[in-house]
């Protein structure tokens, strides 16, 4: 999932979180595929950011999933004998992979 500027939204992206009005009302629900009309409506409501599934925009200096998983491995390399920390490492890696798939 990736938070982007509403101006960066493109047709076909899918919302990963509800788009809410300042008063808390939901304008578009999670899972909604973006269309030009929906993007225009969100822009007219002065909503500056939305959260979309996956990583549709590359971020300069951003890491690939493989690089991020390697970093996690490296951080936990000294504590391989501590089961609770190995469990945390496993969960971190699972969450990182799931977030990149747009889950």
Residue pairs with C-beta under 8 A, 6 or more apart in sequence:
1 16
1 17
1 51
1 52
1 53
1 54
1 99
1 102
2 16
2 51
2 52
2 54
2 55
2 56
2 57
3 49
3 50
3 51
4 49
4 50
4 51
4 52
4 56
4 57
5 48
5 49
6 39
6 42
6 43
6 47
6 48
6 49
6 50
7 43
8 57
9 34
9 39
9 42
9 50
9 52
10 34
10 39
10 56
11 34
11 35
11 36
11 39
12 33
12 34
13 33
13 34
13 52
13 53
13 56
14 31
14 32
14 33
14 34
14 52
14 53
14 54
14 102
15 28
15 29
15 30
15 31
15 32
15 34
15 50
15 51
15 52
15 53
16 30
16 51
16 52
16 53
16 102
17 30
17 50
17 51
18 26
18 27
18 28
18 29
18 30
19 26
19 27
19 28
19 42
19 47
19 50
20 26
20 27
21 27
21 45
21 47
27 41
27 42
27 45
27 47
28 38
28 41
28 42
32 38
34 52
42 50
53 102
54 100
54 101
54 102
55 62
55 100
63 71
65 96
65 97
65 100
68 96
69 93
69 96
69 97
72 89
72 92
72 93
72 96
73 89
75 89
76 85
76 86
76 88
76 89
79 85
79 86
80 86
